[in-house]
Amino acid sequence: MFYREAGQFKSSYVADQELFPVKQDRLGIFLIIGFSFIVIPLIANDYWLQAILIPFLIFSLAALGLNLLTGYAGQLSLGTGGFMAVGAYSCYKLVTVFPETNVILLILLSGFISAGVGLIFGIPSLRIKGFYLAVATLAAQFFFEWLFGRVKWFYNYNDSGAIEVQVRKVFDIAVTGPVATTQARYMVVLCIVTVLALIAVNIVRGRIGRAWMAIRDMDIAAELIGIRPLTTKLIAFAISSYYAGVAGALYVFTYLGSAEVEVFDINISFEILFMIIIGGLGSISGAFFGAAFIVLIPILITNLPLILGIPINTATVEHFNFMILGALIVLFLIFEPHGLAKIWSILREKLRVWPFPY
């Protein structure tokens, strides 16, 4: 049928190692990127951009960072929200100190500060693993919540205790602040997420990604073949924290507009962990599938009673939201522990050999 690589011959090693070796995959990715960059800004209204697409992209980036650490390197972390807070507050201070600098550049630079902090908290990973490492990263989460909530310097001694985003322009177009349009903020988030996602795909396909997977599968055997566990794990923590820091900066500067430290509490860390569990550990696409699931399901549950005309109060809907989401997570862990990415992979394989049995 239309999805087969029969007749698509590779004449060189470079061609065989292409990012998307199947022509139909390349076409599909180009269509998705083109639709996202050209069509969506023209047809989507403010509600779709502000309430759905922008948070979906930001959470996808944060989930992608956690998936690199947990799914590929095998290092469990519960401190993603804390590292997002580091990126958000770092970007806020950078914008304060360098008000004339391009805000997109400052958002990307804030990720390096988060990466440096991630290196420090990644040091215990050489001696502890699994549940104990998760507890160590959980301590980092609580530490950052206390630090950014109590040290007033981080929010410029604001009486409200919140960081407030001012108007910043790129090529005379406001991309942050109250006057920035949702289309402009969406394009900033989309560009950053697209570039970082492509970088992540190439990282996991290269030497660093193979070292991560060797450490994840059997760290003793990986050390015996010459892989340095501490260096490899610290790189995973640094890159994961970078992605989380950039996601945190985008979360405040392009989505919320202002935020207190409670925004980055333990709940957001668990949400991002649920995203990679549902989407699929060790999968780049799984981060996007999981983020879409976590972002869209609550919206669907909230609006379904209104669509069906069922009279129900908001508090009850919120309770149903938690119950249904929790039940779905349990079902995924039981019936498909590899998540939505595995289901998508199975469908692709079936499509490649259809109509023959698989």
Secondary structure, 3 states (H helix, E strand, C coil): CCCCCCCCCCCCHHHHCCCCCCHHHHHHHHHHHHHHHHHHHHHCCHHHHHHHHHHHHHHHHHHHHHHHHHHHCCCCCCCHHHHHHHHHHHHHHHHHHCCCCCHHHHHHHHHHHHHHHHHHHHHHHHCCCCHHHHHHHHHHHHHHHHHHHHCHHHHCCCCCCCEECCCEEECCEEEECCCCCHHHHHHHHHHHHHHHHHHHHHHHHCHHHHHHHHHHHCHHHHHHCCCCHHHHHHHHHHHHHHHHHHHHHHHHHHHHCEECHHHHCHHHHHHHHHHHHHHCCCCHHHHHHHHHHHHHHHHHHHHHHHHHCCCCCHHHHHHHHHHHHHHHHHHHHHHCCCHHHHHHHHHHHHHHHCCCCC
